[in-house]
Amino acid sequence: METQSYLIVATLIFLIGAAGFLVRRNLIVLFMSIELMLNGAALAFVTLARQHQQMDGHVFVFFIIALAAAEAAVGLSILIAVFRLRHRVNVDELSELKG
């Protein structure tokens, strides 16, 4: 495949994640959408690094993987705490936890 094809796929993955993040109100779907956006960005970095034959993009992808792992760990712990308290994982109800 050409570089342009990989960039198109990366853009589609990122846009699907962004649409899911903006449209849905469920925490699980929001976290999955963030993961899709991070994967789209990682694919774009690797594609451009391969095209220019540099390792910079691969280094950024390692940071993206570490960020995604931290986001998953912290996000899932928040999700479990909210579910235990409310028995729902709707984002609109999180504003009620203030105070």
Residue pairs with C-beta under 8 A, 6 or more apart in sequence:
3 47
3 48
3 50
3 51
6 43
6 44
6 47
7 44
7 47
7 48
9 43
10 40
10 41
10 43
10 44
10 47
11 40
11 44
12 40
13 36
13 37
13 39
13 40
13 43
14 36
14 37
14 40
14 41
14 44
15 40
16 33
16 36
16 40
17 32
17 33
17 34
17 35
17 36
17 37
17 38
17 39
17 40
18 33
18 37
19 33
20 29
20 30
20 32
20 33
20 36
21 30
21 33
21 34
21 37
24 30
24 33
25 90
25 91
25 92
26 89
26 90
26 91
27 75
27 78
27 79
27 82
27 89
27 90
27 91
28 79
28 89
30 91
31 71
31 72
31 75
31 76
31 79
34 71
34 75
35 68
35 71
35 72
38 64
38 67
38 68
38 71
39 68
41 64
42 60
42 61
42 64
42 65
45 57
45 58
45 60
45 61
45 64
46 57
46 58
46 61
47 57
48 57
49 55
49 56
49 57
49 58
50 57
79 89
82 88
82 89
82 94
82 97
83 89
85 97
86 93
